[in-house]
Amino acid sequence: MKPRLETPVVQFGTSRFLQAHADLFFSEGHPGQAVTVVQSSGDPTRARRLAALASDDGYPVRIRGVSGGKKIDEERRVTSVRRTLSTEHDWPELVRVVSHEATMIISNTGDRGFEPRPADRNGAPSQDQSYPAKLYHLLAARHCAGQPPLTIFPMELVAENGSVLCARVMSIAHEQGASAALTDWLARCIWANSLVDRIVSKPIEPAGAVAEPYALWAIEAQDGLAAPVRHPAVKIVEDLEEIARLKLHILNLGHTALAAFWMAGDKNPLATVRDLMAGPVGQRLRVLMQDEVIPGFAVRGKETQAQSYLIETLERFQNPFLDHLIRDIAENHAEKVQRRIVAFLDWVRETEPDFAAPELDRIVTA
């Protein structure tokens, strides 16, 4: 039975990604960290998941894929989650935990988690507020309790996510008429910029997930920042830009190029990334990467890093266990083309305006 001890980690989000990423690292790493998981959506259908996350026996994460040419298929148990709470039903207890137990807060609240909501202007916390507004009220309560600032690790896929979240919380503080003492205290919290990466293909009910072997939690160094846990997948780096460029313009761009080729072809709704990689579409992607993407990184002096990352990425795309439907990747295709392909071409052409990328240009103008 897991002992019910204090939880220095407060986590906003119950997604299968977090279950197979940060929560797994906190369970496996050193020192092990105890976590309180917070459901902020109020979705009643997730009550069973919340109960299972904090089960005495933990929950399973199945690691399935290929790493370094070796096939991996193993199950791990996650025992870091000690408590689950809901912002809708457990607010007083959440205030207590944040004020008196927490040393760090992590979050992964989705692509729109930072967006303002009308209720954010309310003077008191409410369920229909955004995550940054709820976070502001919790931090204000911690400050009022005379507790020291803590570290906030947002994991949302937002560039400079720590800086963006800090700016949003400070904006709310000013809207709420926060005292100078409180705003100074908020500014002394450590707002970490980070980038996360792991393909988590499907859930295990009621809690758990199937994930690939590859995992990364890269955190940008700053004064006073310590790693949330010592684990091989957790890395403190001086600058996130290189890692972000590799992920966005090789892995993400590769997915979007595959989706474009699929949309222009037979559009089999059951096609997976692995299926496409085994046929002519996969060969077309490999040519695109070697003829246009790697030369683009070379223009920016990043060819060696890009080649190494590409080898790893193509191995991930061919994961024999991962049923990653291309139709899911094709969602919001036009927006993804802008962020992943147009942004890549703009970045390269800042240095070499006449850089030739006919296949990428065709995807952009399709």
C-alpha positions as CSV (number, residue, x, y, z in Angstrom):
1,M,0.0,0.0,0.0
2,K,1.3,3.5,-0.9
3,P,1.8,5.7,2.2
4,R,-0.3,8.9,2.2
5,L,2.4,11.4,2.5
6,E,2.7,15.0,1.5
7,T,2.8,15.8,-2.3
8,P,5.4,18.3,-3.4
9,V,4.1,18.1,-6.9
10,V,0.7,19.5,-7.8
11,Q,-0.3,18.6,-11.4
12,F,-3.1,20.2,-13.4
13,G,-4.3,17.8,-16.0
14,T,-5.2,14.1,-16.1
15,S,-4.3,13.3,-19.7
16,R,-2.8,10.0,-20.8
17,F,0.2,12.0,-21.9
18,L,1.0,13.1,-18.4
19,Q,0.3,9.6,-17.1
20,A,3.0,8.2,-19.4
21,H,5.4,11.2,-19.2
22,A,5.8,13.3,-16.1
23,D,4.0,11.0,-13.7
24,L,6.1,8.0,-14.9
25,F,9.3,10.1,-14.4
26,F,8.3,11.0,-10.9
27,S,7.7,7.4,-10.2
28,E,11.0,6.1,-11.7
29,G,13.3,9.0,-11.0
30,H,15.4,10.2,-8.0
31,P,14.3,11.3,-5.6
32,G,10.8,9.9,-6.2
33,Q,8.2,12.5,-6.1
34,A,4.6,12.3,-4.8
35,V,2.0,14.0,-6.9
36,T,-1.5,15.4,-6.4
37,V,-3.4,15.3,-9.7
38,V,-6.0,18.0,-10.2
39,Q,-8.9,17.8,-12.6
40,S,-9.7,21.4,-13.6
41,S,-12.3,20.6,-16.4
42,G,-15.0,19.4,-14.0
43,D,-15.9,16.6,-16.5
44,P,-17.9,14.0,-14.5
45,T,-17.0,11.2,-16.9
46,R,-13.4,11.3,-15.7
47,A,-14.3,10.4,-12.1
48,R,-13.3,6.7,-12.6
49,R,-10.0,7.8,-14.1
50,L,-9.2,10.0,-11.1
51,A,-9.9,7.2,-8.6
52,A,-7.7,4.8,-10.6
53,L,-4.8,7.2,-10.9
54,A,-4.2,7.1,-7.1
55,S,-4.8,3.4,-6.7
56,D,-2.6,1.7,-4.1
57,D,-1.2,-0.5,-6.8
58,G,-0.5,2.3,-9.2
59,Y,-1.5,2.1,-12.9
60,P,0.2,0.6,-15.9
61,V,2.2,2.3,-18.7
62,R,3.1,0.0,-21.6
63,I,6.2,1.0,-23.4
64,R,6.2,-0.4,-26.9
65,G,8.4,0.4,-29.9
66,V,11.9,0.4,-31.3
67,S,14.9,2.1,-29.8
68,G,18.4,1.8,-31.3
69,G,17.1,-1.0,-33.5
70,K,16.0,-3.0,-30.5
71,K,12.3,-3.9,-30.1
72,I,10.8,-2.9,-26.7
73,D,7.6,-4.2,-25.2
74,E,7.3,-3.8,-21.4
75,E,5.0,-2.7,-18.7
76,R,5.9,-0.3,-15.9
77,R,3.8,0.7,-12.9
78,V,3.3,4.3,-11.9
79,T,3.0,4.9,-8.2
80,S,3.8,8.6,-7.9
81,V,0.1,9.8,-7.8
82,R,-1.0,9.9,-4.1
83,R,-4.1,12.1,-4.3
84,T,-6.6,13.4,-6.8
85,L,-8.7,16.5,-6.5
86,S,-11.1,18.5,-8.6
87,T,-11.2,22.3,-8.8
88,E,-14.9,22.1,-8.9
89,H,-15.5,20.0,-5.7
90,D,-12.3,20.2,-3.7
91,W,-11.2,23.8,-3.8
92,P,-10.5,24.3,-0.1
93,E,-8.3,21.1,0.0
94,L,-6.5,22.2,-3.1
95,V,-5.7,25.6,-1.5
96,R,-4.3,23.7,1.5
97,V,-2.2,21.4,-0.6
98,V,-0.8,24.3,-2.8
99,S,-0.2,26.5,0.3
100,H,1.4,23.9,2.6
101,E,2.7,20.9,0.6
102,A,3.7,22.1,-2.9
103,T,7.1,22.9,-4.0
104,M,6.3,22.8,-7.7
105,I,3.2,23.0,-10.0
106,I,3.1,21.3,-13.4
107,S,0.4,21.5,-16.0
108,N,-0.7,20.3,-19.4
109,T,-4.1,21.9,-20.0
110,G,-4.3,21.5,-23.8
111,D,-3.8,23.8,-26.7
112,R,-6.3,26.4,-25.4
113,G,-5.5,26.1,-21.7
114,F,-4.0,29.5,-21.4
115,E,-6.8,31.4,-23.3
116,P,-8.7,34.0,-21.3
117,R,-12.3,33.5,-20.3
118,P,-14.9,36.0,-19.2
119,A,-14.9,34.6,-15.7
120,D,-11.3,35.4,-15.2
121,R,-12.3,38.9,-14.2
122,N,-14.2,37.5,-11.2
123,G,-12.8,38.5,-7.8
124,A,-13.2,35.0,-6.4
125,P,-12.1,31.7,-7.9
126,S,-14.8,29.8,-10.0
127,Q,-14.9,26.7,-12.0
128,D,-15.5,28.5,-15.3
129,Q,-12.2,30.4,-15.1
130,S,-9.2,29.5,-17.2
131,Y,-6.2,27.6,-15.8
132,P,-4.1,30.8,-15.4
133,A,-6.9,32.5,-13.4
134,K,-7.3,29.5,-11.1
135,L,-3.5,29.4,-10.7
136,Y,-3.5,33.0,-9.7
137,H,-6.0,32.5,-6.9
138,L,-4.1,29.5,-5.6
139,L,-0.8,31.3,-5.7
140,A,-2.4,34.3,-4.0
141,A,-3.6,32.0,-1.2
142,R,-0.1,30.6,-0.8
143,H,1.3,34.1,-0.5
144,C,-1.3,35.0,2.0
145,A,-0.3,31.9,4.1
146,G,3.2,33.3,4.3
147,Q,4.7,30.5,2.2
148,P,7.7,31.0,-0.1
149,P,7.5,31.2,-3.9
150,L,7.6,27.9,-5.8
151,T,8.5,26.7,-9.3
152,I,5.9,26.4,-12.1
153,F,6.6,23.9,-14.9
154,P,4.0,24.4,-17.7
155,M,4.1,21.6,-20.3
156,E,1.6,23.0,-22.8
157,L,2.9,23.0,-26.4
158,V,3.3,26.8,-26.4
159,A,6.6,28.5,-27.3
160,E,8.2,29.9,-24.2
161,N,5.3,28.4,-22.2
162,G,6.7,29.5,-18.8
163,S,7.0,33.1,-19.9
164,V,3.6,33.1,-21.5
165,L,1.9,31.7,-18.4
166,C,3.7,34.1,-16.1
167,A,2.6,37.1,-18.3
168,R,-1.0,35.8,-18.2
169,V,-1.0,35.4,-14.4
170,M,0.6,38.8,-13.9
171,S,-2.1,40.3,-16.1
172,I,-4.8,38.7,-14.0
173,A,-3.1,40.0,-10.9
174,H,-3.2,43.5,-12.2
175,E,-6.8,43.2,-13.2
176,Q,-7.6,41.9,-9.7
177,G,-5.8,44.9,-8.1
178,A,-3.2,42.7,-6.5
179,S,-0.9,44.4,-4.0
180,A,2.7,45.2,-4.9
181,A,3.8,42.6,-2.3
182,L,1.8,39.9,-4.1
183,T,3.0,40.8,-7.6
184,D,6.6,40.9,-6.3
185,W,6.1,37.5,-4.8
186,L,4.6,36.1,-8.1
187,A,7.6,37.5,-10.0
188,R,9.9,35.6,-7.6
189,C,8.3,32.3,-8.5
190,I,10.4,30.4,-11.1
191,W,8.4,30.2,-14.4
192,A,10.2,27.5,-16.4
193,N,10.1,27.3,-20.2
194,S,10.0,23.7,-21.3
195,L,9.4,21.4,-24.3
196,V,8.0,17.9,-24.0
197,D,7.9,15.0,-26.4
198,R,6.5,11.5,-26.3
199,I,3.9,9.8,-28.6
200,V,1.3,8.3,-26.3
201,S,-0.9,6.3,-28.6
202,K,-3.9,5.1,-26.6
203,P,-5.3,4.9,-23.1
204,I,-5.5,1.9,-20.8
205,E,-8.8,2.0,-18.9
206,P,-9.5,3.2,-16.3
207,A,-6.0,4.7,-16.0
208,G,-2.7,4.2,-17.8
209,A,-1.5,4.5,-21.4
210,V,0.6,2.9,-24.2
211,A,3.6,5.0,-25.2
212,E,6.7,4.8,-27.4
213,P,10.2,4.4,-25.8
214,Y,11.3,7.9,-26.8
215,A,10.6,10.6,-24.2
216,L,11.9,14.1,-23.5
217,W,11.2,16.8,-21.0
218,A,13.6,19.6,-21.9
219,I,13.7,22.6,-19.5
220,E,15.5,25.9,-20.1
221,A,18.0,26.8,-17.4
222,Q,17.6,29.9,-15.3
223,D,18.8,31.1,-12.0
224,G,17.5,29.1,-9.1
225,L,15.9,26.4,-11.2
226,A,16.4,22.8,-10.3
227,A,15.3,19.7,-12.2
228,P,11.9,18.5,-11.1
229,V,13.3,15.0,-10.8
230,R,16.5,13.2,-11.9
231,H,15.6,11.0,-14.8
232,P,17.2,10.2,-18.2
233,A,14.3,11.9,-20.1
234,V,14.5,15.1,-18.0
235,K,17.2,17.5,-19.3
236,I,18.2,21.0,-18.3
237,V,19.4,22.9,-21.4
238,E,20.8,26.4,-22.0
239,D,18.5,27.1,-24.9
240,L,15.3,25.4,-26.0
241,E,15.4,26.8,-29.6
242,E,17.5,24.1,-31.2
243,I,15.4,21.3,-29.6
244,A,12.2,23.1,-30.5
245,R,13.3,23.6,-34.1
246,L,14.2,19.9,-34.5
247,K,10.9,18.7,-33.1
248,L,8.8,21.2,-35.0
249,H,10.5,21.1,-38.4
250,I,11.4,17.4,-38.5
251,L,9.0,15.3,-36.4
252,N,6.0,17.6,-36.7
253,L,6.7,18.8,-40.2
254,G,7.2,15.1,-41.2
255,H,3.7,14.2,-39.8
256,T,2.1,17.2,-41.6
257,A,3.9,16.2,-44.9
258,L,2.6,12.6,-44.5
259,A,-0.9,14.0,-43.9
260,A,-0.6,16.2,-47.1
261,F,0.5,13.2,-49.2
262,W,-2.4,11.1,-47.7
263,M,-5.0,13.8,-48.4
264,A,-3.9,14.0,-52.0
265,G,-4.1,10.2,-52.4
266,D,-6.7,7.6,-51.5
267,K,-7.4,9.0,-48.0
268,N,-7.9,5.6,-46.4
269,P,-9.4,6.5,-43.1
270,L,-7.7,3.5,-41.3
271,A,-4.2,4.3,-42.6
272,T,-1.5,4.7,-39.9
273,V,1.8,6.5,-40.0
274,R,3.5,3.1,-40.0
275,D,1.4,1.9,-43.0
276,L,2.4,5.0,-45.0
277,M,6.1,4.7,-44.1
278,A,6.1,1.2,-45.5
279,G,5.0,2.3,-49.0
280,P,5.6,4.9,-51.6
281,V,4.4,7.7,-49.4
282,G,7.1,6.9,-46.8
283,Q,9.7,6.9,-49.6
284,R,8.4,10.3,-50.7
285,L,8.8,11.6,-47.2
286,R,12.4,10.3,-46.9
287,V,13.3,12.1,-50.2
288,L,11.7,15.3,-49.0
289,M,13.6,15.2,-45.7
290,Q,17.0,14.5,-47.4
291,D,16.5,16.9,-50.4
292,E,14.8,19.9,-48.6
293,V,14.6,19.7,-44.8
294,I,18.1,18.6,-44.0
295,P,19.6,21.1,-46.5
296,G,17.4,23.8,-44.8
297,F,18.9,23.0,-41.4
298,A,22.4,23.0,-43.1
299,V,21.7,26.6,-44.2
300,R,21.2,27.5,-40.5
301,G,24.3,25.5,-39.5
302,K,22.4,22.6,-37.9
303,E,22.9,19.8,-40.4
304,T,24.6,17.3,-38.0
305,Q,22.0,17.7,-35.3
306,A,19.2,17.4,-37.9
307,Q,20.6,14.2,-39.4
308,S,20.8,12.6,-36.0
309,Y,17.3,13.6,-35.0
310,L,15.9,12.5,-38.4
311,I,17.3,9.0,-37.9
312,E,15.6,8.8,-34.6
313,T,12.3,10.3,-36.0
314,L,12.1,7.8,-38.9
315,E,12.5,5.0,-36.4
316,R,9.7,6.4,-34.3
317,F,7.4,6.7,-37.4
318,Q,7.9,3.0,-38.1
319,N,7.1,1.9,-34.6
320,P,5.5,-1.6,-35.1
321,F,3.2,-1.2,-32.1
322,L,2.0,2.3,-32.7
323,D,-1.4,2.7,-34.5
324,H,-1.1,6.4,-35.1
325,L,-4.0,7.2,-37.5
326,I,-3.0,9.7,-40.1
327,R,-6.5,11.1,-40.1
328,D,-5.9,12.3,-36.5
329,I,-2.7,14.1,-37.6
330,A,-4.6,15.7,-40.5
331,E,-6.9,17.6,-38.2
332,N,-6.4,21.4,-38.3
333,H,-4.1,20.7,-41.3
334,A,-4.0,24.3,-42.6
335,E,-2.9,25.7,-39.2
336,K,-0.3,23.0,-38.9
337,V,1.1,23.7,-42.4
338,Q,1.6,27.3,-41.3
339,R,3.3,26.5,-38.0
340,R,5.4,23.6,-39.2
341,I,6.2,24.2,-42.9
342,V,5.7,27.9,-43.6
343,A,7.6,28.8,-40.4
344,F,10.5,26.4,-41.5
345,L,10.7,28.0,-44.9
346,D,10.7,31.5,-43.5
347,W,13.4,30.5,-41.0
348,V,15.7,29.1,-43.7
349,R,15.0,31.9,-46.2
350,E,16.0,34.5,-43.7
351,T,19.5,33.3,-44.4
352,E,19.1,32.1,-48.0
353,P,16.2,33.9,-49.7
354,D,16.5,31.7,-52.8
355,F,16.4,28.4,-51.0
356,A,14.7,25.8,-53.2
357,A,12.1,23.6,-51.6
358,P,9.6,22.7,-54.4
359,E,7.9,19.8,-52.5
360,L,7.4,21.9,-49.4
361,D,6.2,24.8,-51.5
362,R,3.6,22.5,-53.2
363,I,2.2,21.5,-49.8
364,V,2.0,25.1,-48.7
365,T,0.1,26.2,-51.8
366,A,-2.1,23.1,-52.2
